Amino acid sequence: MMKKAIRNIFMMGLFTAAAYSCGNSSADGEAAWIVDRFDDIKVIRYEVPGFEALPLEEKELIYYLAEAAKCGRDILFDQNFKYNLAIRRTLETVYEHYEGDRTAAEWAALEKYLKKVWFANGIHHHYSNDKFVPEFTESYFRSVVSTIPTERFGSLNELFEEVCAAIFNPSLCRTRLNQRAGDDLVATSCNNYYSGVTQAEAEHFYARMAAADAGNPEPVSYGLNSQLVKCDGKVQERVWKIGGMYSPAIEKIVYWLKKAAAVAKEPQKTNIEALISYYETGDLTEFDRYNIGWVRDTVSNVDFVNGFIEDYGDPLGRKASWEANVNFMDKEACHRTEVISENAQWFEDHSPVAPEYRKEKVKGVSAKVITVAMLGGDCYPATPIGINLPNADWIRKEHGSKSVTIDNITYAYDKAAHGNGFDEEFVLRADDRERMNQYGKLADDLHTDLHECLGHGSGQLAPGVKGGELRSYGSTLEEARADLFALYYLGDAKLVELGLIPSLDVAKAGYAHYIMNGLMTQLARIEPGKNVEESHMRNRKLIAEWCYEHGAADNVIEWVEQDGKRYVVVNDFDKLRTLFGELLHEVQRIKSEGDYEAGKALVERYGVQVDPALHAEVRKRYYALGIEPYGGFVNPEYELVERDGRVVDVRISYPADYTEQMLNYSKNYSFLPNVN
Ligand code: ZN
């Protein structure tokens, strides 16, 4: 399937932003942008430049959409694990009402744990999916809870034993997403997308649904918006809609969407109404209608995502987590992507893939740069730095897709990474460091643009190939395809000709960084003893390792050891680009032909296995720098200014307290019962 750029660039940006330092930590450097740090996380604030200058009706629209974006937070907590809401609320009650010693080390550990739960929208790490290990004991926790009047906990009292077991029993619900081949992926993943069903039952259920709809050129995304449960021995869906599962939160979302529809102009008004209809009925054809309208709307200045969108959290790649994003166009910054988009056909025609797998006509590539005004659900606090939607293959084919990059978020990442020492530690050669310093941000931006605007939309399937053949290897290979397309063209003189880059030094900066990251530095984010599991990381490792091996005879990429430290250097950028082209050719063939065995072999051979000694070294060097590998954001706040019952303005402010924002959201935007 042609999928899911959104999370890809989210990952990419996280790390590259940390990697590309601008070299000087000035007064407006990292300190002013980072509002909190704990564990492996830094929380950054972002600004919304241009908001004040928007016309009143757009500000008002943003306000309503932003409210809708905040109302689904509980849904994501519950999707991630069925006791997450009870755990969060129990911890928050403790946090707000404990009157004992708040200077004790165990209290600090409890506070850190709560901050991590907020950040991950549950008790499993937002990236690794592993359950957090509390650094306070169960007996400490019970003693703290016992000092707080039981009525403070209300209905949470009934769930206290489940909460304790989930937090403290290391053998329970260890991961929310298990992708280890051979396991029952559904039974061993403790997300809440399935309940009481096995992988075989789930696959059978949806295979039957697909068979009943065989030949439909416009199939809905079966199972996207429901939990699959076994009830009285019968496998069935609990649909997420008004009147269905998660109804109390969805009602609030719809309440605000109706307000938004009332101030929106066409065609956006009709689109918002289609989304409301989908939330009211749970009907996935309504969701498709909404998506088609949404992708065709390239005129509205304010835009948004609100719904069950990405299926990364489901080992079967079917159920989507709830997310939201409200944004408006950054017109001045759009030039770059417009140029790329206008030349989409040229890029497709010159791509190194087999001619029969190129698209004859690339259509519907809309490209823009946006300014985010609000993040919600699975985009908060950790967020993508770009969006490429919708995900349904046939809609992308028939109507195109929308690709956006989010400039105010990358800007904030970049600011927060000033002078963190990463390049000095991992980049051996001074000329590489200089190029990364000078062109790193541009290379990163262009990589993202090419990946999003062209990469995912390129290529076509062979007749008879549906798109789901690569199964659990599909998303890794799809990201590899888009990345390779971007890497290949980043080094093309066409970019200089189009005025997008001053010279191919930009590509050198991008290549050196990509290879170093894929072979080495991204390992910093993997727990000791683990292999690479996340599909975007697998993709980058796959590309880097494949190029290393296939360029070995010419020493294209080299491992260098100096003063007991290992470094990766690229010796031949031109040959590396040729290798990117060759691998793109093969990955496109695999996708186009649905060659599962070849895809599996590629991913398993190059994308998964970690060298333990190298892994340990990278982690040691990385963590010695004191850089948190993950970042997320606090949102701005908006307030309606009314006079004589009429809205006359919307005021924006920038809170800088992570804990306060989380408690505020839990208090004012929490609508679901403890267990759903
Ligand atoms: Zn992608």
Boltz pocket constraint, residues with backbone or C-beta under 6 A from the ligand:
constraints:
  - pocket:
      binder: B
      contacts: [[A, 3], [A, 4], [A, 5], [A, 6], [A, 8], [A, 9], [A, 451], [A, 456], [A, 478], [A, 479], [A, 482]]
      max_distance: 6.0
